[in-house]
Amino acid sequence: MKIIVGLGNPGKDYENTFHNMGFKAIDTLADKMGKSIKKAECQALTCTFSRNSEKVVFAKPLTFMNLSGQSVKSLLQKYGATPNDLVVIYDDIDIDRFSIRVRASGSAGTHNGMKSIVECIGTTAFKRIRIGVGRDGAYNLADYVLSNVKAEDRDTFQKLFDDLAIALESYLKHDDFDKLMREINKK
């Protein structure tokens, strides 16, 4: 069982914001695999399929970022999954823009969506993929993460999502998260 969750905020107003990096990444992965994340369940849009005789769920919580944990907890319960089955993809202001960091566990840091997930599922022991958006010297972080990504940066982020989708597809095929960490984190 694998549940891969991309974090973001629903609606056109948030579509191109830094806070929607998780949505963009999971959409790219789904597109690459010929999947469509459209089924409404557990306060999320999802798609489910089997890969190597294992159930896989892609999800985009619709609870808005700060309540993402409610959806994630519901997904884990519905599918009888554990936090070890979970991978969360999200934006991170604390790492450089256009970089990706993969970890098997860790704190929520400054990210309210991750804080919600940790609170709702009661552990920090789940896999995560952080998309670096930097801070650009911003003092009001909420305004920054809800601001639109500059048009000239969108292609660079899309290339990042494309590369991540290839790596995640390999992870789904080979079930080796340590390999995924080595490949992504060395860049």
Secondary structure, 3 states (H helix, E strand, C coil): CEEEEECCCCCHHHCCEHHHHHHHHHHHHHHHCCCCCCEEECCEEEEEEEECCEEEEEEEECCCHHHHHHHHHHHHHHCCCCHHHEEEEEEECCCCCCCEEEECCCCCCCCHHHHHHHHHHCCCCCEEEEEECCCCCCCCHHHHHCCECCHHHHHHHHHHHHHHHHHHHHHHHHCCHHHHHHHHHCC
